[in-house]
Amino acid sequence: HTHSKPRQSSMNMRTTAILAGVLTTAATVQAAIVITEVAPKGSTGQCEGEDWIEIHNDGDADVDLAGYKLHDNNGVGDEDTFTFPASSLIAADEFKVLCGDATGSFQFGIGSDDQVTLLDASGTAVDTTGVLPGVDFDDANDVPIFTWARVDDDGEFAMLRYPSPGASNEDMQPAKFQVFINEVADKGTDMNPGFACDPAADYIELYNAEPGPIDITGWKIHDDDGADGADAYIHASNHTTTSIPSKGFLLLCGEDKSVDPPTFQDFKFGIGSDDAITLIDAAGNVIDTTGTLTKRGDATTVWGRTEDGGGGFTYL
């Protein structure tokens, strides 16, 4: 005899489907709650300068965070672990900001090498920032312009600028200023006077790819002699141009060798055929470098990027 497999009743099939749907929905909801940004030094105009944490619900349904917990690297058993109270609703696609040391919010401080973890009501870890990089989140003027944030809300954590509490991270910028050495002329140029340097001289062109202007007062440019070399160039506050507009350029000119002795216009160092030019911000961070020039240029070619603010260097 052939034995057929017993048929599952339509009720059982429906129950199984419903249970599967519930489990799927629960898993989806759980995965939808993520930490998107933390400010270990606070940020201007937010939470009265206190640390803050941003949580995002990237799901399609509202979620009650009652019973969820937040803790730092002292662990969930620490007395400062924060438990979300009843009726802590986070709407679909909402970015919720929690201010440190505020009533009804977390009380632990976020250190520069801390780690913030989010647990659901069952005690399961649903997200973590990973260990913060242990660096200063202030700029050179002690203004907190950096946060530890997810790139584009769903990427890896990184140190980013332009904090976005309560909003998407899509417009945040990398920690390193997006200002580039765009072009270098080691033999000046034979272009018409006024187009480049007048009188003709070695020159360095900078390009600002940032969404806003960048003040480069105190920034430094140097050749192979290094940042401490006697001829390293420091952009002074009394320069005719202290700020580069968004998507704008700044031309810096070297020595005028048509006179004896030569007089410098901006920078003093000469650009050699095997030199490397480096740009450093006011805090001492290396922002960009040309890499080593590969040949002696002439008045008709320059060492430049294949596109403004991007691409590799080549002779153009």
KOLPADO-732007 format. One record per residue (C-alpha): x, y, z; residue number from 1; residue in three letters. Coordinates in steps of 0.5 Angstrom, whole numbers, m for minus. Example, Ala and Ser with C-alpha at 12.3 -4.5 7.8 and 13.67 -1.06 7.14 Angstrom:
<nodes>
     x     y     z drense nuvo
    25    m9    16      1  Ala
    27    m2    14      2  Ser
</nodes>
This chain:
<nodes>
     x     y     z drense nuvo
     0     0     0      1  His
     2     7    m1      2  Thr
     2    11     5      3  His
     0    19     3      4  Ser
     3    24     8      5  Lys
    m3    27    12      6  Pro
    m6    34    10      7  Arg
    m5    40    14      8  Gln
   m11    43    16      9  Ser
   m13    50    13     10  Ser
   m13    52    20     11  Met
    m6    49    22     12  Asn
    m3    52    16     13  Met
    m7    59    17     14  Arg
    m4    59    24     15  Thr
     3    57    22     16  Thr
     3    63    17     17  Ala
     1    68    22     18  Ile
     6    65    27     19  Leu
    11    66    22     20  Ala
     9    73    20     21  Gly
     9    75    28     22  Val
    16    72    28     23  Leu
    18    76    22     24  Thr
    15    82    24     25  Thr
    18    82    31     26  Ala
    25    81    28     27  Ala
    24    86    23     28  Thr
    22    91    29     29  Val
    27    89    33     30  Gln
    32    90    27     31  Ala
    29    97    26     32  Ala
    32   101    32     33  Ile
    39   103    31     34  Val
    43   108    35     35  Ile
    45   113    29     36  Thr
    49   118    33     37  Glu
    52   120    40     38  Val
    56   126    42     39  Ala
    61   125    47     40  Pro
    62   133    48     41  Lys
    55   135    46     42  Gly
    54   140    40     43  Ser
    52   147    40     44  Thr
    45   149    41     45  Gly
    43   142    43     46  Gln
    42   139    50     47  Cys
    45   145    54     48  Glu
    52   142    52     49  Gly
    51   136    55     50  Glu
    52   129    52     51  Asp
    47   126    47     52  Trp
    45   120    44     53  Ile
    40   119    38     54  Glu
    36   113    36     55  Ile
    33   112    29     56  His
    27   107    28     57  Asn
    28   106    21     58  Asp
    22   101    20     59  Gly
    15   102    18     60  Asp
    11   102    24     61  Ala
    12   106    31     62  Asp
    15   102    36     63  Val
    14   102    44     64  Asp
    21   102    47     65  Leu
    19   101    54     66  Ala
    24    96    58     67  Gly
    29    98    53     68  Tyr
    36    99    56     69  Lys
    42   104    54     70  Leu
    49   103    58     71  His
    56   105    57     72  Asp
    62   100    57     73  Asn
    61    99    65     74  Asn
    56    94    63     75  Gly
    48    93    63     76  Val
    49    92    71     77  Gly
    52    99    72     78  Asp
    47   103    76     79  Glu
    47   109    71     80  Asp
    44   104    66     81  Thr
    38   107    63     82  Phe
    31   104    62     83  Thr
    26   107    58     84  Phe
    20   108    62     85  Pro
    13   106    59     86  Ala
    10   109    53     87  Ser
    16   111    50     88  Ser
    14   111    43     89  Leu
    19   112    37     90  Ile
    15   113    31     91  Ala
    17   110    24     92  Ala
    23   114    21     93  Asp
    23   118    27     94  Glu
    30   120    30     95  Phe
    30   121    37     96  Lys
    35   125    41     97  Val
    36   123    49     98  Leu
    40   129    53     99  Cys
    45   126    58    100  Gly
    44   128    65    101  Asp
    36   130    64    102  Ala
    30   128    67    103  Thr
    28   122    65    104  Gly
    34   120    60    105  Ser
    41   117    61    106  Phe
    45   119    67    107  Gln
    52   116    65    108  Phe
    57   120    61    109  Gly
    60   118    54    110  Ile
    68   118    54    111  Gly
    72   119    48    112  Ser
    73   112    48    113  Asp
    67   109    51    114  Asp
    62   104    48    115  Gln
    54   105    48    116  Val
    50    99    47    117  Thr
    42    99    46    118  Leu
    38    93    49    119  Leu
    31    91    47    120  Asp
    26    89    53    121  Ala
    28    82    53    122  Ser
    35    84    54    123  Gly
    38    82    47    124  Thr
    43    87    45    125  Ala
    40    90    38    126  Val
    45    95    37    127  Asp
    52    98    39    128  Thr
    57   104    37    129  Thr
    63   100    38    130  Gly
    69   103    41    131  Val
    69   111    40    132  Leu
    76   112    37    133  Pro
    79   116    44    134  Gly
    80   123    40    135  Val
    78   130    42    136  Asp
    71   131    39    137  Phe
    73   139    39    138  Asp
    76   143    34    139  Asp
    82   147    35    140  Ala
    78   153    38    141  Asn
    75   147    43    142  Asp
    68   148    39    143  Val
    65   141    39    144  Pro
    64   140    32    145  Ile
    65   132    31    146  Phe
    60   127    33    147  Thr
    61   119    33    148  Trp
    55   117    27    149  Ala
    53   112    22    150  Arg
    55   114    15    151  Val
    48   116    11    152  Asp
    44   113    18    153  Asp
    45   106    16    154  Asp
    53   105    15    155  Gly
    59   104    19    156  Glu
    60   109    25    157  Phe
    65   114    24    158  Ala
    67   121    26    159  Met
    63   126    22    160  Leu
    62   133    22    161  Arg
    56   138    22    162  Tyr
    52   134    28    163  Pro
    45   133    26    164  Ser
    41   131    32    165  Pro
    34   129    31    166  Gly
    35   129    23    167  Ala
    38   124    18    168  Ser
    46   124    18    169  Asn
    46   124    10    170  Glu
    49   131    10    171  Asp
    54   130    15    172  Met
    61   131    13    173  Gln
    68   126    14    174  Pro
    72   129    20    175  Ala
    77   131    15    176  Lys
    76   137    11    177  Phe
    74   136     4    178  Gln
    79   141     2    179  Val
    84   139    m4    180  Phe
    91   141    m7    181  Ile
    88   141   m14    182  Asn
    94   143   m18    183  Glu
   101   145   m18    184  Val
   106   149   m23    185  Ala
   113   147   m21    186  Asp
   115   152   m27    187  Lys
   110   157   m27    188  Gly
   106   158   m33    189  Thr
   106   162   m40    190  Asp
    98   163   m39    191  Met
    96   170   m40    192  Asn
    98   175   m34    193  Pro
    92   175   m29    194  Gly
    90   168   m31    195  Phe
    95   165   m26    196  Ala
   100   168   m22    197  Cys
   102   175   m25    198  Asp
   108   176   m25    199  Pro
   109   168   m27    200  Ala
   111   164   m21    201  Ala
   110   157   m18    202  Asp
   103   156   m16    203  Tyr
    99   152   m12    204  Ile
    91   152   m13    205  Glu
    87   149    m7    206  Leu
    79   147    m8    207  Tyr
    74   147    m3    208  Asn
    69   141    m4    209  Ala
    65   143     2    210  Glu
    58   145     2    211  Pro
    60   151     6    212  Gly
    66   156     6    213  Pro
    72   154    10    214  Ile
    77   159    13    215  Asp
    84   157    12    216  Ile
    87   162    17    217  Thr
    93   158    20    218  Gly
    93   153    15    219  Trp
   100   150    13    220  Lys
   103   148     6    221  Ile
   110   145     6    222  His
   115   142     1    223  Asp
   119   136     3    224  Asp
   123   140     8    225  Asp
   117   139    13    226  Gly
   112   142    17    227  Ala
   117   145    21    228  Asp
   122   147    15    229  Gly
   124   155    15    230  Ala
   120   156     9    231  Asp
   114   152    11    232  Ala
   108   157     9    233  Tyr
   103   159    14    234  Ile
    96   162    11    235  His
    96   169    15    236  Ala
    90   172    18    237  Ser
    91   179    14    238  Asn
    92   175     7    239  His
    87   178     2    240  Thr
    83   171     2    241  Thr
    82   168     9    242  Thr
    76   163     7    243  Ser
    75   159     1    244  Ile
    68   159    m2    245  Pro
    64   152    m3    246  Ser
    66   149    m9    247  Lys
    71   155   m10    248  Gly
    79   156   m11    249  Phe
    84   159    m8    250  Leu
    91   161   m12    251  Leu
    97   161    m8    252  Leu
   104   164   m12    253  Cys
   111   163   m10    254  Gly
   117   167   m11    255  Glu
   118   172   m17    256  Asp
   124   170   m20    257  Lys
   124   175   m25    258  Ser
   128   180   m20    259  Val
   134   180   m16    260  Asp
   134   178   m11    261  Pro
   127   174   m12    262  Pro
   121   176    m8    263  Thr
   116   172    m6    264  Phe
   108   173    m7    265  Gln
   105   168    m2    266  Asp
   110   162    m1    267  Phe
   117   162    m1    268  Lys
   119   155    m2    269  Phe
   121   153    m9    270  Gly
   117   146   m12    271  Ile
   122   141   m14    272  Gly
   121   136   m20    273  Ser
   121   130   m14    274  Asp
   118   134    m9    275  Asp
   111   133    m5    276  Ala
   107   138    m3    277  Ile
   102   137     3    278  Thr
    97   141     6    279  Leu
    95   142    14    280  Ile
    90   145    18    281  Asp
    90   149    24    282  Ala
    90   143    28    283  Ala
    96   140    25    284  Gly
    92   135    21    285  Asn
    94   133    14    286  Val
    89   135    10    287  Ile
    92   133     3    288  Asp
    98   132    m1    289  Thr
   100   131    m8    290  Thr
   105   125    m7    291  Gly
   111   126   m11    292  Thr
   112   130   m17    293  Leu
   115   125   m23    294  Thr
   118   130   m27    295  Lys
   121   137   m28    296  Arg
   115   141   m31    297  Gly
   115   146   m36    298  Asp
   111   153   m37    299  Ala
   106   149   m41    300  Thr
   104   143   m36    301  Thr
   102   143   m29    302  Val
   101   137   m24    303  Trp
    94   137   m23    304  Gly
    88   132   m21    305  Arg
    84   129   m27    306  Thr
    78   133   m24    307  Glu
    77   138   m19    308  Asp
    77   135   m12    309  Gly
    78   128   m14    310  Gly
    82   123   m19    311  Gly
    89   122   m19    312  Gly
    95   127   m20    313  Phe
    98   127   m27    314  Thr
   101   132   m32    315  Tyr
    96   136   m35    316  Leu
</nodes>
